[in-house]
């Protein structure tokens, strides 16, 4: 026979069980609510790039079309050029005993050009003068395939209309000419004294002297008179600019590289 619990005890037991269940439920943390997708686009997180400092802008140097000559050099009693000037005047090469001495910059032309005459300005003008330079040639081709000569030297008495004279030292000759049409159409002329022949080896230095007086020009190489030349009596007798001149035609197979140092100009003045 089953023994029945009193009704009060049963009620208490059920109440205790209910309380215990509530405690267990409340002590367990509730799961986090799921994150539901939305229609809003996801915003990208932008990572700033490192700060960029551009390099400083460096202006290219101004193109210099020709060397700038230094100021005129004052002659001194010990300058050997003055002794030569006196000799040239006494021999009739220069028209006046007085004058002015100017030192010109050194000149070099290493890369041969495709043009025939490659002129470089000195921005110095003279009419009657003596001009000296130590010249070192390195020529290929050209002579004796005259008139395709190659060498280096000077243009002088160059006028505003781009006409003037040229004096070029080559391995075997001194070539003198007159140019017109922008100094591109140059015609050679011969000597009135001497034969203009020289023997100048490549990569050797020769002293090149050009003396111009009125309608005459004289050329010395290593202080030896090579030739005298007649200039035009009707034109190109006035003052004009002096240029460096390198004569080459690389595309035709003849060219020259040259160096000119110790360049001095004596302008003969009354």
Buried (B, 14 or more C-beta within 10 A) or exposed (E): EEEEEEEEEEEEEEEEEEEEEEEEEEEEEEEEEEEEEEEEEEEEEEEEEEEEEEEEEEEEEEEEEBBEBEEEBEBEEEBEBBEBBEEBBEEEBBBEEEBBBBBBBBBBBEEBBEBBBBBBBBEBBBBBBBBBBBBBBBBBBBBEEEEBBBBBBBBBBBBEEEBBBBBBBBBBBBBBBBBBEEBEEBEBBEBEEBEBEBEBEEEEBBBBBBBBBEEBBBBBBEEEBBBBBBBEEEEBBEEBBBBBBBBBBBEBEBBBBBBBEEBBBBBBBE
